[in-house]
Amino acid sequence: MEPIAATVRALERLSRYGDQSAARALEEMAAAAQRLVPTCTGISLTVLDGGMSVTLVASSDECALLDAMQYLDGGPCVESVATGEVVDVDEEDALDEGRWSMFSRASAAVGVASSLSMPIMRSGEVVGGTNLYASTPGAFTWHHESLAEALGAWAPGAVTDADLSFDRRREAAETLSRIIDQGDINIAIGMVAEGQAVTTGLAHQRIREAAARSGLTEAEVARVVIAVRRLDL
């Protein structure tokens, strides 16, 4: 698993200030996860920032896009960080139950069949979480404890040492996406507004926040929204 471009930029920025923990954590967590679950195709490290979960690093574009869909329409990571509980999801079951529609459909579209979200605890409080994605159903069922033990050694340090605020992530994402396909964004705004029964202004705000929190551009999030909604047609 190789980090996405936004993750590489984030890690380079941290490294300039002598912080290597996030880079080491992502590499070691990805390697440990794949040793335990060979079909694991992606992993992300989430931090709590201002009461909201924000993707610090992700191992693939698909992983980052799935994180974005969670921030936009709910998902296991959001639930895990909010409750402090492990959330293991078979995406087919999630679709059948009507849970997290956009996240579930996006998962199916990129070949993710199961996911596992685990909270990262420090002094009894949730400070972040890890999200793992696999290409086979039930891939994480028997590995909760072993994954928690393997990943927990690195995750808390990376979360504590990382200095990527929500506003800085938003600014970076907007700077890197000056040239965007406004047509796709407008279409996605309409789809989110209709699907969530909100105004277009609030729909646009949610897309912007999902993009900033996942380290993606508005256009990238918009294209996933369009693709997911078209699956319903």
DAMOGI-V546542 format. One record per pair of residues at least 12 apart in sequence whose C-alpha atoms are under 8 Angstrom apart, sorted by the first residue. I is the first residue (numbers start at 1). J is the second residue. D is the distance in Angstrom with one decimal. If there is no record, write none. Layout:
I	J	D
I	J	D
This chain:
1	30	7.0
1	41	7.1
1	42	6.8
1	59	5.7
1	60	6.8
2	59	5.3
2	60	6.3
3	57	7.5
3	58	5.9
3	59	4.1
3	60	5.7
4	58	6.4
4	59	5.9
4	60	5.2
4	61	5.7
6	215	6.1
6	216	7.3
7	56	7.3
7	57	5.1
7	58	6.2
7	59	7.9
7	215	7.7
10	56	7.9
10	57	7.7
10	164	8.0
11	23	6.0
14	162	7.3
14	163	7.5
19	161	7.2
19	162	7.6
21	157	6.8
21	158	5.0
21	161	7.1
21	162	7.9
22	57	7.7
22	157	8.0
22	158	4.6
22	159	7.5
22	161	7.8
22	162	6.8
24	154	8.0
25	154	5.2
25	155	6.1
25	158	6.3
26	44	7.7
26	45	7.4
26	57	7.1
26	58	7.8
26	59	7.6
28	151	7.9
28	154	7.6
29	43	8.0
29	150	7.4
29	151	5.4
29	154	7.3
29	155	7.9
30	42	7.6
30	43	6.4
30	59	7.8
32	147	7.8
32	150	6.4
32	151	7.1
33	147	6.6
33	150	7.8
33	151	7.6
36	143	7.4
36	146	7.8
36	147	7.3
37	139	6.8
37	140	7.0
37	143	7.9
39	134	5.3
39	135	5.7
39	136	6.5
39	139	7.1
40	132	6.9
40	133	5.7
40	134	4.1
40	135	6.6
40	139	7.7
41	132	7.8
41	133	5.7
41	134	5.1
41	135	6.6
42	58	7.5
42	59	5.6
42	60	6.1
42	62	7.7
42	63	5.6
42	132	5.8
42	133	5.0
42	134	6.9
43	58	5.9
43	59	5.5
43	60	7.7
43	63	6.6
43	130	7.1
43	131	5.4
43	132	4.5
43	133	6.3
44	56	7.5
44	57	5.6
44	58	4.2
44	59	6.3
44	63	6.9
44	64	7.5
44	130	5.7
44	131	5.2
44	132	6.7
45	57	5.4
45	58	6.5
45	128	7.6
45	129	6.1
45	130	4.8
45	131	6.6
45	155	7.5
46	128	5.1
46	129	4.9
46	130	5.9
46	131	7.7
46	159	7.7
47	127	6.2
47	128	4.1
47	129	6.5
47	159	6.0
48	127	5.6
48	128	5.2
49	165	6.5
49	166	6.4
50	166	7.7
53	78	7.0
53	81	7.3
53	128	6.9
53	213	7.2
54	166	7.2
54	213	4.5
54	214	6.2
55	67	7.3
55	213	5.9
55	214	4.9
55	215	6.7
56	164	7.4
56	214	7.8
56	215	7.8
62	110	6.6
63	133	7.3
64	214	5.9
64	215	7.3
64	216	7.3
65	214	7.3
65	216	7.6
65	220	7.9
65	221	6.9
65	224	7.4
66	103	6.2
66	106	6.6
66	107	6.7
67	214	6.0
68	210	5.1
68	211	6.2
68	213	7.1
68	214	5.1
68	216	7.8
68	221	6.8
69	102	6.2
69	103	5.1
69	106	7.6
69	210	7.2
69	221	7.7
69	225	7.9
70	100	7.6
70	102	7.8
70	103	5.8
71	209	7.7
71	210	5.1
71	213	7.3
71	214	7.8
72	206	6.1
72	207	6.5
72	209	7.8
72	210	5.3
73	100	6.3
73	101	7.5
73	102	6.4
73	103	7.1
74	100	5.5
74	103	7.3
75	99	8.0
75	100	5.4
75	103	6.3
76	88	7.6
76	89	7.4
76	116	7.6
76	117	6.1
77	117	5.2
77	118	7.5
77	129	7.2
77	130	7.6
77	131	6.4
80	117	6.1
80	118	6.2
80	119	5.8
80	129	7.5
81	118	7.7
81	119	5.5
81	126	6.6
81	128	6.4
81	129	6.2
84	118	7.8
84	119	5.4
84	121	8.0
84	126	6.2
85	118	6.7
85	119	6.4
86	116	7.3
86	117	5.8
86	118	4.6
86	119	6.5
87	116	5.8
87	117	5.1
87	118	6.6
88	114	7.6
88	115	6.0
88	116	4.5
88	117	6.5
88	140	7.2
88	141	7.3
89	114	5.6
89	115	5.3
89	116	6.3
89	138	7.7
90	113	6.2
90	114	4.5
90	115	6.7
90	137	5.8
90	138	6.0
91	104	5.7
91	107	7.0
91	108	7.2
91	112	7.6
91	113	5.4
91	114	5.4
91	115	7.5
91	137	7.6
92	104	7.7
92	113	7.1
102	225	7.4
102	228	6.3
102	229	7.7
105	228	5.9
105	231	7.6
106	224	7.2
106	227	8.0
106	228	5.8
109	228	7.8
111	135	5.9
112	133	6.3
112	134	5.6
112	135	4.7
112	136	7.1
113	133	7.7
113	134	6.1
113	135	5.0
113	136	5.0
113	137	4.9
113	138	7.8
114	133	6.0
114	134	5.4
114	135	6.7
114	136	6.3
114	137	5.1
114	138	6.0
114	139	6.5
114	140	7.6
115	131	7.1
115	132	5.5
115	133	4.5
115	134	6.2
115	139	8.0
115	140	7.4
116	131	5.8
116	132	5.1
116	133	6.6
116	140	6.6
117	129	6.8
117	130	5.6
117	131	4.5
117	132	6.4
118	130	5.3
118	131	6.7
118	148	7.5
120	152	7.3
120	155	7.1
120	156	6.4
121	156	7.3
122	156	7.0
127	156	7.8
127	159	7.2
128	159	6.9
130	155	7.9
166	212	7.2
166	213	6.8
169	212	5.7
169	213	7.1
169	215	6.6
170	209	7.8
170	211	7.8
170	212	4.5
170	213	7.4
170	215	7.9
173	211	7.6
173	212	6.2
173	215	6.3
173	216	6.3
173	217	5.7
174	217	6.8
176	217	7.7
177	217	5.8
177	218	7.7
177	219	7.9
180	218	7.8
180	219	5.9
181	219	6.1
182	219	7.4
184	219	6.7
184	222	6.0
184	223	6.4
184	226	7.8
185	218	6.9
185	219	5.9
185	222	5.2
185	223	7.7
187	222	7.8
187	226	7.3
188	222	5.2
188	223	7.4
188	225	5.9
188	226	5.8
189	203	5.5
189	204	5.4
189	207	7.5
189	222	7.8
190	203	7.6
191	225	7.7
191	226	7.5
191	229	7.4
192	225	7.8
207	221	6.9
207	222	7.3
